[in-house]
Amino acid sequence: MDRSDTWSMFLHFSLLSFMAIGGVSAVLPDMQRYVVEANHWMSAKQFADAYALGQAAPGPNMMFVTLVGYQVGGLIGAVATTVALTVPPFIFTLAITRFTANNADAPLAVAIRRGLAPVTIGLMLASGWVLLRSTDHDWRSLLLTLVTVAVVTQTRYSPLWLIALGAGLGIAGVV
């Protein structure tokens, strides 16, 4: 990867950061498309592994972008992706928070609060779909994923029980 590729990735991820409503995972599908499918800088499995490792590590849930950047462009790539996905949302969030705090009942503030919820849900579902396609390759894994989604959306069980169940089934070699 050369400097122009690092700059290109920085610009692309900066633009994505403005759409990362609900967290960086919301724009995961386009990150995967850009890094894996469009530029072939890493495989779908490497991308999914970076995401899983970033989610398992303590700290912010966006740390997987640092791993993606490092995998693609070394230390410069890691810094570029991290800055691209942290600075623009920080500025945007600061501006919106200040506006809504000072104008809580204004029609625009109400519209912003109401409008962002369905956008966030849609982006998160798209992220789940990309991860599903990258990791579930047999019927047992797919069934476990579908059962997990059903349990999480239809019950009040803690997701930690499902994570433990998935880990146990993985250790046992079932999935």
N, C-alpha and C positions, 0 to 999 in steps of 0.2 A: 504494500500500500504506500503510495507516495503522498506528498503534501497536499496535492489537489484533491485526492480522495479523502484525506482527513478533513479538509476544509468543506468539501461537499457533504460529508457525514455530519459535521458540526452544523452547517446551515439547515440540512434536512431535519435533524433532531431538534434544532431551535424552533423551527416552524411547528413541528409536532408538539412541542412543549406547550404551545398556546391552546392545543386541543386536549391536553391531558387533564381534562376535568374528571375528578374522581381518582386521580393518581396516574402515575406513569404507565401502569398496566393497561390503562384505557387505550393507549395508542400502540400497544404491543403488536397488533396485527400489521400496522403499516411499518413499524420498525423491522419486523420479521420479513415483510415483503421487500423492503429496501435493502437490507443487509444480506438476506439469503437468496431471494428470487431475482432481484434486479441486478445486484452487483456480485453475487456469488463469493462474498468475503468469508462466509462460514456456512456450514450445513444447517439444516433444520434441527437436527439432533444437537449440534453444538449450541445453537441458539436456545433451545428448550433447556439444555443442561445449565447454561448460564443463568437463565431465568430461575430455575429450581434452586441453584446454589445461592443466588442473590436473595431469594425468598427465605431460604433456610438460615442464612447468616444473620446475626443480630444487627440491628440498625435499621435505617430507612428501607422501605420496600422497593425503592428505585435503584438500589445498588447494582442490580443486574445490568443496568446500562453501562456502568463502569467496566464490568466484566466483558460485555460485548465490545465496547470501545478498545479495551486492552487486547482482546483476541484479534480484533481487526487491525489496529494501528499501534499496538504497544502502549507505552506510557503516554505519548502525545494523544493517541486515540482515546485512552481512558479519561484524560483530563478534558478533551474536547467534548465527549458525550456527556460527561458529568456536568460540566458548565452549561452546555446547551440545554440540558433538561432541568436545571435548577434555577438559573438566573432569570430567564423570562417569566416562568410561573410565579416566582417570588415577587417580581415587580407588578405583574398583573393582579395577583392576589392582594397585594398591599393596596393597590388603587381601588379594586372592587370593594374590599373590606372597608376602606375609609369612606367610600361613597355610600355604601349601604348602612354603615353606622350613623352617618350624618343625615341620611334620608331614608330611614327604615320604612316609612309608610308611602314613599313615592312610588308611583305606578311602575317606573323602570326598575326599582329595587325589588319590588314584588315579582315582576316578570322575570328578572334574573334568577331569583331563588326558585321559582316554579319551573322555569325552562331548563335549568341545568340538571335536574333530577332525571328526566327521561333520557337526556343525552348521555349522562354518566352510565345509566343502566345499559343502554345500547352499546356503548363503547366497551364496557366490561364483558358483555355477552360475546362480542366479537373477539375479544382477547381470549376468552375461554374456548371459543371455537378454534382459533389458531393453535392453541396449546393442545387441544384434543386431537387435531389432525397431525400434530408433530410427534405425539407420544403414544397414542393408543393405536396399536397395530394388530391386535387380535381381539376376538369377541369377548374374552374374559376381562381385558383391560377396559374395553368400551362399556361392558355391562357394569363394572365397578364404578366407572365414571358416572353413568346414567343413574345408578342407584344413589350415589353420593349427592348428585344434583337434586334428585327427588327428595331425599331425606332432609337436605339443607333447606330446600324451599317449602317443604310441607310440614316440617316438625320444628320443635324447639330444642332438639338435641344439639349439644355442643359439637362444632366441627372437629374438635380435638379427638373425639371418639372415632370419627371417621378417618382421621389421619392415622390414628393408632391401628385401626382395622386395616387400612391400606398398607401400612408398614408391615404388619403381621403377615398379610397375604403375600407381600413381596418377599419377605424373609423365607416364608414357607415354599416359595417358588410357584405359587398359584398364578400370579401376574408378574 
